[in-house]
């Protein structure tokens, strides 16, 4: 599949770097990458869902060629997970990573739910405007207000 990754764990912290093709077949391998670390179950499952949403958006909307790569970086501090999905390298042209208007799709919509899901589950999230378009999210180990921890 051409996935490249590097991970290191030191105590309760780790980081993960992946480079995957812009193909939906990469989704399962990326999700499995989060199983290798001792994340709290809620954080692990939410991270797998959110990285799938951001990666799917990059695959569907970034108009990447088959030989281009999507880069995923994740870091766990022992209390917080941060994940960045970047679909173009620094210096490559790309559309701005801005977010405009509502991110909630119309009732009954079959697509367009990705950023809405990210907004609902992530502790924090946003877009990065330097070094090429990217989206990021953070998940804290403690559950957000109103959510039960698994």
Helices and strands as residue ranges (DSSP letters): E 4-10, E 13-21, H 26-33, G 34-36, H 41-61, E 69-76, E 80-86, H 114-121, E 124-128, E 134-140
